Amino acid sequence: CNQLPSLKYHTIMKFATVACAVLVGLNNVNAFVTPSAKAFTRSAVLKEQIAEELGLPCEDECAMSSYPNMPESVHPGVLTGQAQVDLLNHAKENGYAIPAVNCVSSSGINACLEAARKNDAPIIIQFSSGGSQFYGGKGLDNKNYAAAIAGAVSGAFHVRTMAEQYGVPVILHTDHCAKKLLPWVDGLIAASERYYEAHGEPLFSSHMIDLSEEPLEENLAICKDYLTRMSKIGLLLEMELGITGGEEDGVNNEDVPEEDLYSKPEEIYEVYETLHPVSNMYTIAAAFGNVHGVYSPGNVRLEPDILDRAQDYITEKLGDAAPEDKKPVKFVFHGGSGSSTEDIQRSIGFGVIKMNIDTDTQWSYWEGIKNFEAKYHDYLQTQIGNPEGPDKPNKKYYDPRECMRAAEVQTVDRLGQAFADLKCQNILGLGMMDEAENVLGPRRGGLPV
């Protein structure tokens, strides 16, 4: 600790003031004041890294203002506004998609950031409402979604602080928000509006509004209202059209009619017609047979060609106004866990720029813990006494950091497969990640996990 630069009192107070400001009124989200409409920009005065604000060490990749292979606006840390749009456009133009991983803890977030740096790539970190509540603590009352709002805000500050340190660009997103959960996202947008007033950018990058179970007209009307509000401060909207099957985070769509799992080009064009005049800061999670969870082969019938037909249909409708690549829509792939590499990569060719991953990373995290327990089982049964002797202590084995690190390592490895499947490797131009130094290792009593 003596080697770290001292944190000046005023910088600590400044950060604390901002953190408190975005959390004020969580029990009454109407307490937040919406800023006046204005173009989102990060002015020279307000553009400041968390590292600069707190006086944290910031070297190597952390200190870079841009990347060798990326648009100039894309930088280490959380991306919002035009920088986020530039990254997503770069993905569409260069034929890759960005993995979007649901996280419920700081450990899971760190694994994502480590994986992104090891793969020299951007990443999307996202919270569900249930994951946000868990991040805040299951012992905290969630009346009016207060715990879920506070948990997501807490996670956002963790991502903002550590993404810079890992030197990777991150889109900070929230996942499915059905109609009954809108107060949760309202609280987060309000927090971003407060953050915008202090920093010139929103706290989050984007939010998903999932009204796929509502009538299409209602879905479009509500999404238009949210995009109007969000785009003023540089927040991107992800909307869902059609239903993703399966079960996730307490939402069960295993018994929905099969036709609801497949979007129609005409419906996707309706979304474009409704939202595009408001702002280009939106993506569409269209349904093409996607299913949350992992199922036996043959039980999931993906049809990525639906996306291709939609792009052709909208391009024809737009005529001379269509983009040169004839892909006017940026699509999101939900229910990516367990999908074949062929289907994933075909969908990327049709304009998918983001794929959600949850089930597979839940398993990888658990598998790391499971394998750790199996390897050191005889050292994990009592505090004292193991195969090396009845008086031998086991503290270094049951220290939760050990099994959690094993879970992180397993998750980093699994995400490496996801980055490869999505053709999202060696994107930034940073090269190989250096091995970490000055970490607790076997010599200090830790285990080599």
C-alpha positions in Angstrom: 0.0 0.0 0.0 2.9 2.4 0.7 3.8 2.2 -3.0 0.5 3.5 -4.1 0.0 7.2 -4.7 -2.0 8.8 -1.9 -5.6 9.6 -2.6 -6.2 13.3 -2.2 -9.1 14.2 0.0 -10.9 16.3 -2.6 -10.8 13.5 -5.2 -12.3 11.0 -2.8 -15.0 13.5 -1.8 -15.7 14.2 -5.5 -16.2 10.6 -6.3 -18.3 10.0 -3.2 -20.5 13.0 -4.0 -21.2 11.6 -7.5 -21.9 8.1 -6.2 -24.3 9.5 -3.6 -26.0 11.7 -6.1 -26.9 8.9 -8.4 -28.2 6.8 -5.5 -30.4 9.6 -4.0 -34.0 8.8 -4.2 -33.8 5.1 -5.0 -37.0 4.6 -3.1 -38.7 7.3 -5.2 -37.3 7.4 -8.7 -39.3 10.5 -9.5 -37.0 12.4 -7.2 -34.5 12.4 -10.1 -34.6 15.4 -12.4 -34.4 14.8 -16.1 -31.9 17.1 -17.7 -33.0 19.4 -20.6 -32.7 17.9 -24.1 -29.2 18.4 -25.5 -26.8 16.6 -27.7 -24.7 14.1 -25.8 -21.0 14.9 -25.8 -18.1 14.3 -23.5 -16.6 17.8 -23.3 -12.9 18.3 -22.6 -13.8 19.7 -19.1 -16.0 16.7 -18.1 -14.2 13.9 -19.9 -12.2 12.4 -17.1 -11.3 8.8 -16.3 -12.2 7.3 -12.9 -8.5 6.7 -12.5 -7.9 10.5 -12.9 -10.8 11.4 -10.7 -9.5 9.2 -7.8 -5.8 9.4 -8.5 -5.5 5.7 -9.1 -2.4 4.2 -10.9 -3.1 4.2 -14.7 -0.3 2.9 -16.9 0.1 1.0 -20.2 -3.3 0.2 -21.7 -5.2 2.1 -19.0 -3.4 5.3 -20.1 -4.3 4.9 -23.8 -6.8 7.3 -25.3 -7.6 5.0 -28.2 -6.6 1.7 -29.8 -4.4 0.9 -32.9 -7.2 -0.9 -34.7 -10.3 0.9 -33.6 -12.2 4.2 -34.3 -10.5 7.0 -32.4 -13.5 7.5 -30.1 -13.2 3.9 -28.7 -11.2 4.1 -25.5 -10.4 2.0 -22.4 -13.3 2.0 -19.9 -17.1 2.2 -20.3 -18.3 3.5 -23.7 -21.4 5.7 -24.2 -22.9 7.9 -26.8 -21.0 8.1 -30.2 -18.1 5.9 -29.0 -20.5 3.1 -28.3 -22.2 3.5 -31.7 -18.8 3.6 -33.4 -17.8 0.3 -31.7 -21.0 -1.4 -32.8 -20.7 -0.1 -36.3 -17.1 -1.4 -36.4 -18.3 -4.8 -35.4 -20.9 -4.9 -38.1 -18.5 -3.6 -40.7 -15.7 -6.0 -39.8 -17.8 -9.2 -39.3 -17.6 -9.9 -35.6 -20.0 -9.8 -32.6 -19.3 -8.8 -29.0 -20.0 -11.3 -26.2 -22.5 -9.9 -23.6 -22.1 -11.7 -20.3 -24.6 -11.5 -17.4 -22.7 -10.9 -14.1 -23.9 -11.1 -10.5 -20.7 -10.4 -8.6 -17.5 -8.4 -8.8 -15.7 -11.7 -9.2 -17.7 -12.4 -12.4 -17.1 -8.9 -13.7 -13.3 -9.3 -13.2 -13.3 -12.6 -15.1 -15.0 -10.9 -18.0 -12.5 -8.1 -18.0 -9.6 -10.5 -17.8 -11.0 -12.6 -20.7 -11.5 -9.4 -22.8 -7.9 -8.4 -22.3 -6.6 -11.9 -23.0 -8.5 -11.9 -26.3 -7.6 -8.4 -27.2 -11.2 -7.5 -27.6 -14.2 -5.4 -26.3 -16.8 -6.9 -24.1 -20.4 -6.2 -23.0 -21.1 -6.6 -19.2 -24.7 -6.7 -18.3 -27.0 -7.1 -15.3 -30.5 -8.6 -15.1 -32.9 -7.3 -12.5 -32.4 -10.4 -10.4 -28.6 -10.2 -10.9 -28.7 -6.6 -9.8 -30.7 -7.4 -6.7 -28.2 -10.2 -5.9 -25.3 -7.7 -6.4 -26.9 -5.4 -3.9 -27.4 -8.3 -1.4 -30.4 -10.7 -1.0 -30.8 -9.4 2.6 -31.7 -5.9 1.3 -35.4 -5.2 0.9 -36.3 -4.8 -2.8 -39.5 -2.8 -2.4 -40.0 -0.6 -5.5 -36.9 -2.4 -6.9 -34.7 -0.3 -4.5 -32.2 -3.2 -4.0 -32.0 -4.0 -7.7 -31.4 -0.3 -8.6 -28.7 0.1 -5.9 -27.1 -3.2 -6.9 -26.9 -2.3 -10.6 -25.5 1.2 -9.7 -22.9 -0.4 -7.4 -21.9 -2.8 -10.2 -21.7 0.0 -12.7 -19.1 1.9 -10.5 -17.1 -1.3 -10.2 -17.1 -1.8 -14.0 -16.2 1.8 -14.6 -13.3 1.6 -12.1 -11.8 -1.8 -13.3 -12.5 -1.6 -17.0 -9.9 1.2 -17.3 -7.4 -0.8 -15.2 -7.7 -3.8 -17.6 -7.4 -1.5 -20.5 -10.5 -2.7 -22.5 -13.5 -1.0 -23.9 -16.8 -2.1 -22.2 -20.4 -1.6 -23.0 -22.3 -1.5 -19.7 -25.8 -2.9 -20.3 -28.8 -4.1 -18.4 -30.7 -7.2 -19.7 -34.4 -8.1 -20.1 -36.8 -5.6 -18.6 -40.4 -6.7 -19.0 -43.2 -4.2 -18.5 -43.5 -4.9 -14.7 -39.8 -4.2 -14.3 -39.9 -0.8 -15.9 -39.5 1.0 -12.6 -36.2 -0.7 -12.2 -34.9 0.7 -15.5 -36.5 4.1 -14.7 -34.3 4.3 -11.6 -31.2 3.4 -13.6 -31.9 6.0 -16.3 -32.5 8.6 -13.6 -29.1 7.6 -12.1 -27.5 8.1 -15.5 -29.2 11.5 -15.9 -27.7 12.6 -12.6 -24.3 11.2 -13.6 -24.6 13.0 -17.0 -25.0 16.3 -15.3 -21.6 15.8 -13.5 -19.7 14.0 -16.2 -21.2 14.7 -19.6 -22.0 11.0 -20.2 -24.5 8.5 -18.7 -23.5 6.0 -15.9 -24.6 3.1 -18.1 -24.1 2.5 -21.8 -27.5 0.9 -22.7 -30.6 -0.7 -21.4 -32.9 -3.4 -22.8 -36.7 -2.9 -22.8 -38.3 -6.3 -23.4 -42.0 -5.8 -24.2 -42.1 -8.8 -26.6 -45.1 -10.2 -24.7 -47.1 -7.1 -25.3 -49.0 -6.1 -28.4 -46.6 -4.8 -31.1 -48.2 -1.3 -31.1 -47.7 -0.9 -27.4 -44.1 -2.3 -27.6 -43.2 0.2 -30.2 -44.9 3.2 -28.5 -43.2 2.6 -25.2 -39.8 1.9 -26.8 -40.1 5.1 -28.8 -40.7 7.1 -25.6 -37.7 5.5 -23.9 -35.4 6.1 -26.9 -36.5 9.7 -26.9 -35.5 10.1 -23.3 -32.4 7.9 -23.4 -30.8 9.2 -26.6 -30.6 12.8 -25.2 -27.8 11.7 -22.9 -26.2 9.0 -25.1 -27.9 5.9 -23.8 -28.6 3.2 -26.3 -31.9 1.2 -26.3 -32.1 -2.5 -27.1 -35.6 -3.7 -27.8 -37.0 -7.2 -28.3 -39.3 -8.3 -31.0 -40.7 -11.8 -30.8 -40.1 -14.1 -27.8 -36.9 -15.8 -26.7 -37.9 -19.3 -25.6 -36.6 -21.2 -22.6 -36.2 -19.9 -19.0 -33.9 -17.3 -17.6 -33.8 -15.3 -14.3 -37.3 -16.3 -13.3 -38.9 -15.6 -16.7 -40.2 -18.9 -18.2 -41.1 -19.0 -21.9 -40.8 -22.7 -22.4 -44.4 -23.1 -23.5 -44.9 -20.2 -25.9 -46.3 -20.9 -29.3 -43.6 -21.8 -31.8 -44.6 -19.0 -34.2 -43.8 -16.4 -31.5 -40.1 -17.6 -31.6 -39.7 -16.2 -35.1 -39.9 -12.5 -36.1 -41.2 -11.3 -39.5 -39.4 -8.9 -41.7 -42.4 -6.6 -41.8 -42.4 -6.4 -38.0 -38.7 -5.6 -37.9 -39.3 -2.8 -40.5 -42.0 -1.4 -38.3 -39.4 -1.1 -35.5 -37.0 0.6 -37.9 -39.7 3.1 -39.1 -40.7 3.9 -35.5 -37.3 4.3 -33.9 -34.9 5.4 -36.6 -36.4 8.9 -36.9 -35.8 9.4 -33.2 -32.2 8.2 -33.1 -29.9 5.6 -34.5 -29.0 4.6 -30.9 -30.9 1.3 -30.8 -30.5 -2.4 -31.6 -33.1 -5.1 -32.2 -33.2 -8.5 -30.5 -35.3 -10.2 -33.2 -36.4 -13.7 -32.6 -35.2 -16.4 -34.9 -35.7 -19.5 -32.8 -33.5 -18.4 -29.9 -33.9 -20.2 -26.6 -32.5 -19.4 -23.2 -30.7 -22.2 -21.5 -29.1 -25.4 -22.9 -31.2 -28.2 -24.5 -30.5 -31.5 -26.2 -29.5 -31.3 -29.8 -32.5 -31.1 -32.1 -34.7 -29.3 -29.6 -33.7 -25.8 -30.8 -34.3 -24.8 -34.4 -32.5 -21.6 -35.2 -33.2 -19.8 -38.5 -30.6 -17.0 -38.9 -31.9 -16.4 -42.5 -34.8 -14.5 -40.9 -32.3 -11.8 -40.2 -31.0 -11.8 -43.7 -34.5 -11.6 -45.2 -35.3 -8.7 -42.8 -32.1 -6.7 -43.9 -33.1 -7.3 -47.6 -36.7 -6.2 -47.0 -35.7 -3.0 -45.2 -33.0 -2.2 -47.7 -35.6 -2.5 -50.5 -38.0 -0.3 -48.6 -35.3 2.4 -48.1 -34.2 2.4 -51.7 -31.4 5.0 -52.3 -31.4 5.8 -48.5 -30.2 2.3 -47.6 -26.7 2.0 -46.3 -24.0 0.7 -48.6 -23.6 -2.6 -46.7 -27.3 -3.2 -47.1 -27.5 -4.0 -43.4 -29.6 -1.1 -42.0 -30.3 -2.9 -38.7 -27.9 -4.0 -35.9 -29.2 -7.2 -34.4 -28.7 -8.9 -31.0 -28.5 -12.7 -30.6 -30.3 -13.8 -27.4 -30.1 -17.3 -26.1 -26.6 -17.9 -27.4 -25.5 -20.6 -24.9 -25.3 -24.0 -26.6 -25.7 -22.6 -30.1 -23.6 -24.1 -32.9 -20.7 -22.2 -34.2 -22.1 -22.4 -37.7 -25.4 -20.7 -36.6 -23.6 -18.1 -34.6 -21.3 -17.1 -37.5 -24.0 -17.1 -40.1 -26.0 -14.7 -37.9 -23.0 -12.4 -37.6 -22.9 -12.2 -41.4 -26.6 -11.0 -41.3 -25.8 -8.1 -38.9 -25.6 -9.5 -35.4 -23.2 -7.4 -33.4 -23.9 -8.7 -29.8 -24.5 -12.2 -28.4 -25.8 -12.9 -24.9 -24.1 -15.5 -22.8 -25.3 -16.5 -19.4 -26.0 -20.2 -19.0 -22.6 -21.3 -20.2 -20.7 -18.9 -18.0 -22.9 -19.9 -15.0 -21.8 -23.4 -15.6 -18.1 -22.5 -16.1 -18.1 -20.6 -12.8 -19.6 -23.5 -11.0 -17.4 -26.0 -12.8 -14.3 -24.2 -11.6 -15.5 -24.5 -8.0 -16.6 -28.1 -8.5 -13.2 -29.1 -9.9 -11.4 -27.2 -7.1 -13.4 -29.1 -4.4 -12.7 -32.4 -6.1 -9.0 -31.7 -6.3 -8.7 -30.6 -2.6 -11.6 -32.5 -1.1 -9.6 -34.0 1.7 -8.3 -30.6 2.7 -11.8 -29.0 2.8 -13.6 -31.2 5.4 -12.3 -29.6 8.6 -10.3 -26.5 9.6 -7.5 -28.6 11.0 -6.4 -32.1 9.8 -5.7 -33.4 6.3 -3.8 -36.2 4.6 -0.5 -34.5 5.6 -1.3 -34.8 9.3 -4.0 -34.4 12.0 -2.6 -31.0 13.1 -2.2 -29.5 9.7 -4.3 -26.4 9.1 -6.5 -26.1 6.0 -7.0 -22.3 5.9 -5.2 -21.8 2.6 -7.6 -24.3 1.0 -11.0 -23.1 2.3 -10.1 -19.4 1.9 -12.9 -18.4 -0.5 -10.5 -16.5 -2.7 -9.1 -19.9 -3.8 -12.2 -21.5 -5.1 -13.5 -18.2 -6.5 -10.2 -17.7 -8.4 -10.6 -21.3 -9.8 -14.1 -20.3 -10.9 -12.7 -17.1 -12.6 -10.0 -19.1 -14.4 -12.6 -21.6 -15.7 -14.8 -18.7 -16.9 -12.0 -16.9 -18.6 -11.2 -20.1 -20.5 -14.9 -20.6 -21.5 -15.2 -17.0 -22.6 -12.1 -17.5 -24.8 -14.2 -20.0 -26.8 -17.0 -17.4 -27.0 -14.7 -14.8 -28.3 -13.4 -17.2 -31.0 -16.9 -18.3 -32.0 -17.9 -14.6 -32.4 -14.7 -13.9 -34.4 -14.0 -11.3 -31.8 -10.2 -11.8 -31.1 -7.3 -9.5 -31.8 -9.7 -6.6 -32.4 -8.0 -3.8 -30.4 -4.4 -4.2 -31.6 -2.9 -4.5 -28.1 -1.3 -7.9 -28.5 -0.8 -10.4 -25.8 -1.7 -9.6 -22.2 1.4 -9.5 -19.9 1.5 -11.9 -17.0 0.4 -10.3 -13.7 3.2 -9.6 -11.3 3.2 -9.2 -7.5 0.3 -11.5 -7.0 -0.3 -13.9 -4.0 1.2 -17.3 -5.0 2.3 -20.6 -3.4 5.4 -19.0 -1.9 3.1 -16.8 0.3 0.8 -19.7 1.2 -1.7 -19.4 -1.6 -2.6 -22.2 -4.1 -1.6 -22.1 -7.7 -5.1 -21.6 -9.2 
